[in-house]
């Protein structure tokens, strides 16, 4: 049973890694869709040291318990997807952009409505948070690309910002890298194994992730429904990017509709499976 659970988490990691490669799609969205989002944020925020008293009464720092059952298969899945699947995703974006973006458009839209149906999420005041989140992401998608160069401190900063976006449903880390002018540069760094750029990016990502996850965990713990409503707004606002890409690249409507239907059915099946498990529990 434990192996089956681990394999399921590994699969989620693969899906998150693939999503993070696509501009406009967030790994955080996949985490929400597959039911591990809050556990993931809580696990990341708990990374670090805690002060404890030993038998002599002295205070010392002790490493907090790490959710290895989550992180080991998830990180392996994300890493494999980013390393091995980046060329596949880029091929699809180059040769079948409309169906690829249509699939993710349907996945995000259907997921947003699934989350809106959760008890206590859709209220008048939470509706305001949905609108604010929508406008924030919509404005970001409309922003032009910054030309910041590729100095080491820029790569470090890009890692910090992009990884925060990666754990936010709706805001894509790849989209942030596009906005900062680092997307293609970092993909080339991965392909060519430019270790200096990779290490700088990962270092910035780790620091940003540890700092931001604590804030997000606090919000989910104390203001869960309002935070979920805001995250749903982020997801809906991000739909502009896949929609624009579909509109620009679409020459045949049938593959777009088929891909969108596949995305809708995927989330519908996952939701039915989740409800079935809850009833059995």
PyMOL commands that set and color helices and strands:
alter all, ss='L'
color gray80, all
select helices_A, chain A and resi 2-21+27-33+37-45+68-95+97-116+124-142+152-166+173-179+183-192+195-222+224-237+239-249+253-280
alter helices_A, ss='H'
color red, helices_A
select strands_A, chain A and resi 49-53+59-63
alter strands_A, ss='S'
color yellow, strands_A
deselect
rebuild
show_as cartoon
